Amino acid sequence: RQPGSSLKPLYFTEAMQRGIITPATILEDQPTNFGGYRPENADRRYRGDISVRNALSQSLNIPAVEVMQRLGLSNSIDALQRLGITSLDESADYGLSLALGTAEISLEEMTNAYAGLANQGQQHEVQTYTQIIDKFGKEVFEADAPQSTEVMGEAASFLISDILNDEGARAPIFGGSLNTPGYDVAVKTGTTENARDAWTIGYARQLAVGVW
């Protein structure tokens, strides 16, 4: 099962691209009934009015569901699929709980989606091998140069990356555990209920890494 909080930045990016939210938009972190769905934050605490920057950096669930509601479930799924999340089941009735992890998604797909954000909205197909050389030093395979596809706007990708690189904004929840002194690295975690599974995905312009 995919730790759903890692999905948040992907549809947040779409919401920013459509002008629905900005990093400074104020959301409500309080007990909320979304048509019978009542999500809770992981720490069961509520912070009241909070900016998108702080809500996303601290991986708060209730504001994330609010953003998906504003964007619309269909638009959210479209954004995820455009970023290479192909394992979503179009016949499934995810509802707004998709924001928090009701879809199973591979770590490879998720990491490559973040690589698209790292690359200013340009994404390449995953290549398992780029070159194979036999024991005699003869090349027996070389992959074609990967072609990029624009999957997200450059400005929205930059804003999300800037938020995920904001060590001060995430400090109230994560302290300094995700900091990378001397390096600009955007990072997002995802955890299932009872911490059964946990992911961390980090990226810079040169490299994207996903860890289970």
C-alpha positions as YAML, in Angstrom:
chain: A
units: angstrom
residues:
- id: 1
  name: ARG
  ca: [0.00, 0.00, 0.00]
- id: 2
  name: GLN
  ca: [1.35, 3.40, -0.95]
- id: 3
  name: PRO
  ca: [1.89, 5.81, 1.94]
- id: 4
  name: GLY
  ca: [-0.58, 8.39, 0.75]
- id: 5
  name: SER
  ca: [0.86, 11.59, 2.14]
- id: 6
  name: SER
  ca: [3.47, 11.34, -0.62]
- id: 7
  name: LEU
  ca: [0.65, 12.05, -3.09]
- id: 8
  name: LYS
  ca: [-0.07, 15.45, -1.59]
- id: 9
  name: PRO
  ca: [2.56, 17.53, -3.40]
- id: 10
  name: LEU
  ca: [1.53, 16.07, -6.77]
- id: 11
  name: TYR
  ca: [-2.05, 17.31, -6.79]
- id: 12
  name: PHE
  ca: [-1.10, 20.41, -4.78]
- id: 13
  name: THR
  ca: [1.05, 21.29, -7.80]
- id: 14
  name: GLU
  ca: [-1.99, 21.04, -10.06]
- id: 15
  name: ALA
  ca: [-4.01, 23.22, -7.68]
- id: 16
  name: MET
  ca: [-1.29, 25.87, -7.83]
- id: 17
  name: GLN
  ca: [-1.10, 25.64, -11.60]
- id: 18
  name: ARG
  ca: [-4.85, 26.25, -11.85]
- id: 19
  name: GLY
  ca: [-4.63, 29.21, -9.48]
- id: 20
  name: ILE
  ca: [-6.80, 27.54, -6.84]
- id: 21
  name: ILE
  ca: [-4.15, 27.91, -4.12]
- id: 22
  name: THR
  ca: [-0.74, 29.48, -3.54]
- id: 23
  name: PRO
  ca: [1.86, 28.76, -0.85]
- id: 24
  name: ALA
  ca: [0.35, 31.63, 1.15]
- id: 25
  name: THR
  ca: [-3.28, 30.43, 0.92]
- id: 26
  name: ILE
  ca: [-4.80, 29.88, 4.37]
- id: 27
  name: LEU
  ca: [-6.49, 26.54, 5.00]
- id: 28
  name: GLU
  ca: [-8.42, 25.34, 8.06]
- id: 29
  name: ASP
  ca: [-6.86, 22.59, 10.12]
- id: 30
  name: GLN
  ca: [-9.77, 21.63, 12.31]
- id: 31
  name: PRO
  ca: [-12.18, 18.69, 12.69]
- id: 32
  name: THR
  ca: [-14.06, 18.63, 9.37]
- id: 33
  name: ASN
  ca: [-16.83, 16.49, 7.92]
- id: 34
  name: PHE
  ca: [-16.28, 16.10, 4.18]
- id: 35
  name: GLY
  ca: [-19.66, 14.60, 3.32]
- id: 36
  name: GLY
  ca: [-19.34, 11.78, 5.85]
- id: 37
  name: TYR
  ca: [-15.56, 11.48, 5.61]
- id: 38
  name: ARG
  ca: [-13.80, 12.75, 8.74]
- id: 39
  name: PRO
  ca: [-10.02, 12.56, 8.35]
- id: 40
  name: GLU
  ca: [-7.61, 13.17, 11.22]
- id: 41
  name: ASN
  ca: [-4.02, 14.33, 11.35]
- id: 42
  name: ALA
  ca: [-1.43, 11.74, 12.28]
- id: 43
  name: ASP
  ca: [-0.81, 13.35, 15.67]
- id: 44
  name: ARG
  ca: [-4.55, 13.92, 16.32]
- id: 45
  name: ARG
  ca: [-3.86, 17.64, 16.83]
- id: 46
  name: TYR
  ca: [-5.39, 20.66, 15.10]
- id: 47
  name: ARG
  ca: [-3.67, 23.93, 14.33]
- id: 48
  name: GLY
  ca: [-6.51, 26.14, 13.15]
- id: 49
  name: ASP
  ca: [-5.72, 28.52, 10.29]
- id: 50
  name: ILE
  ca: [-2.49, 27.48, 8.56]
- id: 51
  name: SER
  ca: [-0.77, 28.38, 5.29]
- id: 52
  name: VAL
  ca: [-0.43, 25.90, 2.45]
- id: 53
  name: ARG
  ca: [3.35, 26.10, 2.86]
- id: 54
  name: ASN
  ca: [3.19, 25.00, 6.50]
- id: 55
  name: ALA
  ca: [0.37, 22.48, 6.00]
- id: 56
  name: LEU
  ca: [2.19, 20.67, 3.18]
- id: 57
  name: SER
  ca: [5.60, 20.84, 4.85]
- id: 58
  name: GLN
  ca: [4.15, 19.33, 8.03]
- id: 59
  name: SER
  ca: [2.13, 16.73, 6.08]
- id: 60
  name: LEU
  ca: [-1.20, 17.66, 7.65]
- id: 61
  name: ASN
  ca: [-4.06, 15.50, 6.45]
- id: 62
  name: ILE
  ca: [-7.12, 17.69, 6.87]
- id: 63
  name: PRO
  ca: [-5.80, 20.64, 4.80]
- id: 64
  name: ALA
  ca: [-4.66, 18.14, 2.14]
- id: 65
  name: VAL
  ca: [-8.18, 16.74, 1.81]
- id: 66
  name: GLU
  ca: [-9.51, 20.31, 1.61]
- id: 67
  name: VAL
  ca: [-7.21, 21.06, -1.33]
- id: 68
  name: MET
  ca: [-8.30, 17.90, -3.14]
- id: 69
  name: GLN
  ca: [-11.92, 18.89, -2.57]
- id: 70
  name: ARG
  ca: [-11.25, 22.35, -4.05]
- id: 71
  name: LEU
  ca: [-9.40, 20.91, -7.04]
- id: 72
  name: GLY
  ca: [-11.90, 18.12, -7.56]
- id: 73
  name: LEU
  ca: [-11.27, 14.38, -7.47]
- id: 74
  name: SER
  ca: [-11.32, 14.02, -11.26]
- id: 75
  name: ASN
  ca: [-8.80, 16.83, -11.76]
- id: 76
  name: SER
  ca: [-6.61, 15.36, -9.00]
- id: 77
  name: ILE
  ca: [-6.57, 11.94, -10.68]
- id: 78
  name: ASP
  ca: [-5.82, 13.57, -14.05]
- id: 79
  name: ALA
  ca: [-2.83, 15.36, -12.50]
- id: 80
  name: LEU
  ca: [-1.52, 12.17, -10.92]
- id: 81
  name: GLN
  ca: [-1.85, 10.23, -14.17]
- id: 82
  name: ARG
  ca: [-0.12, 13.00, -16.12]
- id: 83
  name: LEU
  ca: [2.81, 12.70, -13.69]
- id: 84
  name: GLY
  ca: [3.13, 9.00, -14.52]
- id: 85
  name: ILE
  ca: [0.99, 7.46, -11.77]
- id: 86
  name: THR
  ca: [-0.52, 4.82, -14.07]
- id: 87
  name: SER
  ca: [-1.43, 2.23, -11.46]
- id: 88
  name: LEU
  ca: [-4.53, 4.11, -10.34]
- id: 89
  name: ASP
  ca: [-7.66, 2.05, -10.96]
- id: 90
  name: GLU
  ca: [-10.05, 4.29, -12.90]
- id: 91
  name: SER
  ca: [-13.01, 2.08, -11.89]
- id: 92
  name: ALA
  ca: [-12.25, 2.45, -8.16]
- id: 93
  name: ASP
  ca: [-14.30, 4.77, -5.99]
- id: 94
  name: TYR
  ca: [-11.43, 6.40, -4.11]
- id: 95
  name: GLY
  ca: [-13.28, 9.47, -2.89]
- id: 96
  name: LEU
  ca: [-11.40, 12.21, -1.06]
- id: 97
  name: SER
  ca: [-9.55, 9.59, 0.99]
- id: 98
  name: LEU
  ca: [-7.30, 9.21, -2.08]
- id: 99
  name: ALA
  ca: [-5.45, 12.20, -0.63]
- id: 100
  name: LEU
  ca: [-4.33, 10.04, 2.30]
- id: 101
  name: GLY
  ca: [-3.51, 6.73, 0.67]
- id: 102
  name: THR
  ca: [-6.42, 4.61, -0.57]
- id: 103
  name: ALA
  ca: [-4.58, 3.76, -3.81]
- id: 104
  name: GLU
  ca: [-1.71, 1.32, -4.23]
- id: 105
  name: ILE
  ca: [1.13, 2.94, -6.16]
- id: 106
  name: SER
  ca: [4.62, 1.68, -6.85]
- id: 107
  name: LEU
  ca: [7.67, 3.40, -5.40]
- id: 108
  name: GLU
  ca: [9.16, 3.59, -8.91]
- id: 109
  name: GLU
  ca: [6.18, 5.56, -10.25]
- id: 110
  name: MET
  ca: [6.14, 7.86, -7.26]
- id: 111
  name: THR
  ca: [9.86, 8.60, -7.40]
- id: 112
  name: ASN
  ca: [9.69, 9.39, -11.12]
- id: 113
  name: ALA
  ca: [6.75, 11.70, -10.50]
- id: 114
  name: TYR
  ca: [8.91, 13.68, -8.08]
- id: 115
  name: ALA
  ca: [11.73, 13.63, -10.62]
- id: 116
  name: GLY
  ca: [9.38, 15.53, -12.93]
- id: 117
  name: LEU
  ca: [8.97, 18.23, -10.29]
- id: 118
  name: ALA
  ca: [12.75, 18.32, -9.81]
- id: 119
  name: ASN
  ca: [13.18, 18.82, -13.55]
- id: 120
  name: GLN
  ca: [10.90, 21.90, -13.66]
- id: 121
  name: GLY
  ca: [7.91, 19.93, -14.90]
- id: 122
  name: GLN
  ca: [9.79, 17.90, -17.54]
- id: 123
  name: GLN
  ca: [9.64, 14.13, -17.03]
- id: 124
  name: HIS
  ca: [11.54, 11.25, -18.65]
- id: 125
  name: GLU
  ca: [10.42, 7.65, -18.95]
- id: 126
  name: VAL
  ca: [12.04, 5.25, -16.51]
- id: 127
  name: GLN
  ca: [15.03, 3.38, -17.93]
- id: 128
  name: THR
  ca: [16.29, 0.35, -16.03]
- id: 129
  name: TYR
  ca: [19.49, 0.06, -18.09]
- id: 130
  name: THR
  ca: [21.29, 2.71, -20.11]
- id: 131
  name: GLN
  ca: [24.18, 0.58, -21.36]
- id: 132
  name: ILE
  ca: [25.42, -3.03, -21.23]
- id: 133
  name: ILE
  ca: [29.05, -3.96, -21.95]
- id: 134
  name: ASP
  ca: [30.27, -7.55, -22.10]
- id: 135
  name: LYS
  ca: [33.41, -8.96, -20.44]
- id: 136
  name: PHE
  ca: [35.47, -8.07, -23.51]
- id: 137
  name: GLY
  ca: [34.53, -4.41, -23.26]
- id: 138
  name: LYS
  ca: [32.20, -4.61, -26.25]
- id: 139
  name: GLU
  ca: [28.96, -2.67, -26.05]
- id: 140
  name: VAL
  ca: [25.99, -4.97, -26.57]
- id: 141
  name: PHE
  ca: [23.24, -2.50, -25.69]
- id: 142
  name: GLU
  ca: [22.78, 1.24, -25.39]
- id: 143
  name: ALA
  ca: [19.43, 2.83, -24.66]
- id: 144
  name: ASP
  ca: [18.12, 5.65, -26.81]
- id: 145
  name: ALA
  ca: [18.48, 9.11, -25.34]
- id: 146
  name: PRO
  ca: [15.40, 9.67, -23.18]
- id: 147
  name: GLN
  ca: [12.84, 12.15, -24.43]
- id: 148
  name: SER
  ca: [11.20, 14.48, -21.94]
- id: 149
  name: THR
  ca: [7.51, 15.33, -21.68]
- id: 150
  name: GLU
  ca: [6.09, 18.38, -19.95]
- id: 151
  name: VAL
  ca: [3.87, 17.02, -17.18]
- id: 152
  name: MET
  ca: [3.52, 20.14, -15.03]
- id: 153
  name: GLY
  ca: [4.09, 23.86, -15.36]
- id: 154
  name: GLU
  ca: [7.53, 25.17, -14.47]
- id: 155
  name: ALA
  ca: [6.25, 27.78, -12.01]
- id: 156
  name: ALA
  ca: [4.04, 25.36, -10.05]
- id: 157
  name: SER
  ca: [6.84, 22.77, -9.96]
- id: 158
  name: PHE
  ca: [9.22, 25.39, -8.58]
- id: 159
  name: LEU
  ca: [6.79, 26.45, -5.85]
- id: 160
  name: ILE
  ca: [6.17, 22.89, -4.65]
- id: 161
  name: SER
  ca: [9.91, 22.16, -4.66]
- id: 162
  name: ASP
  ca: [10.55, 25.33, -2.69]
- id: 163
  name: ILE
  ca: [7.98, 24.29, -0.07]
- id: 164
  name: LEU
  ca: [9.42, 20.77, 0.24]
- id: 165
  name: ASN
  ca: [12.88, 22.29, 0.67]
- id: 166
  name: ASP
  ca: [11.73, 24.59, 3.49]
- id: 167
  name: GLU
  ca: [13.41, 23.17, 6.59]
- id: 168
  name: GLY
  ca: [11.91, 25.80, 8.87]
- id: 169
  name: ALA
  ca: [8.35, 25.12, 7.73]
- id: 170
  name: ARG
  ca: [8.55, 21.39, 8.45]
- id: 171
  name: ALA
  ca: [10.48, 21.74, 11.71]
- id: 172
  name: PRO
  ca: [7.39, 21.72, 14.02]
- id: 173
  name: ILE
  ca: [6.73, 18.10, 12.99]
- id: 174
  name: PHE
  ca: [10.06, 16.72, 11.78]
- id: 175
  name: GLY
  ca: [12.60, 18.82, 13.64]
- id: 176
  name: GLY
  ca: [15.91, 18.52, 11.81]
- id: 177
  name: SER
  ca: [15.58, 14.84, 10.93]
- id: 178
  name: LEU
  ca: [15.08, 15.52, 7.21]
- id: 179
  name: ASN
  ca: [17.59, 18.36, 6.87]
- id: 180
  name: THR
  ca: [20.51, 18.17, 4.45]
- id: 181
  name: PRO
  ca: [23.05, 20.79, 5.58]
- id: 182
  name: GLY
  ca: [24.87, 22.36, 2.67]
- id: 183
  name: TYR
  ca: [22.53, 20.91, 0.05]
- id: 184
  name: ASP
  ca: [19.21, 22.03, -1.41]
- id: 185
  name: VAL
  ca: [17.04, 18.92, -1.25]
- id: 186
  name: ALA
  ca: [13.24, 18.78, -1.39]
- id: 187
  name: VAL
  ca: [11.83, 15.92, 0.68]
- id: 188
  name: LYS
  ca: [8.46, 14.34, 1.46]
- id: 189
  name: THR
  ca: [7.54, 11.44, 3.71]
- id: 190
  name: GLY
  ca: [4.56, 9.11, 3.62]
- id: 191
  name: THR
  ca: [3.37, 6.71, 6.33]
- id: 192
  name: THR
  ca: [0.53, 4.21, 6.52]
- id: 193
  name: GLU
  ca: [-1.62, 3.66, 9.58]
- id: 194
  name: ASN
  ca: [0.29, 2.39, 12.60]
- id: 195
  name: ALA
  ca: [3.52, 3.18, 10.72]
- id: 196
  name: ARG
  ca: [3.41, -0.25, 9.04]
- id: 197
  name: ASP
  ca: [4.99, 1.21, 5.90]
- id: 198
  name: ALA
  ca: [6.91, 4.43, 5.46]
- id: 199
  name: TRP
  ca: [8.47, 6.18, 2.49]
- id: 200
  name: THR
  ca: [10.79, 9.11, 2.08]
- id: 201
  name: ILE
  ca: [11.33, 10.69, -1.32]
- id: 202
  name: GLY
  ca: [14.01, 13.33, -1.77]
- id: 203
  name: TYR
  ca: [15.19, 15.14, -4.86]
- id: 204
  name: ALA
  ca: [17.53, 17.78, -6.20]
- id: 205
  name: ARG
  ca: [18.08, 18.85, -9.81]
- id: 206
  name: GLN
  ca: [20.56, 16.00, -10.36]
- id: 207
  name: LEU
  ca: [18.94, 13.11, -8.52]
- id: 208
  name: ALA
  ca: [15.64, 11.78, -7.17]
- id: 209
  name: VAL
  ca: [15.68, 9.00, -4.54]
- id: 210
  name: GLY
  ca: [12.77, 7.04, -3.08]
- id: 211
  name: VAL
  ca: [13.25, 4.84, 0.00]
- id: 212
  name: TRP
  ca: [10.79, 2.36, 1.53]
...
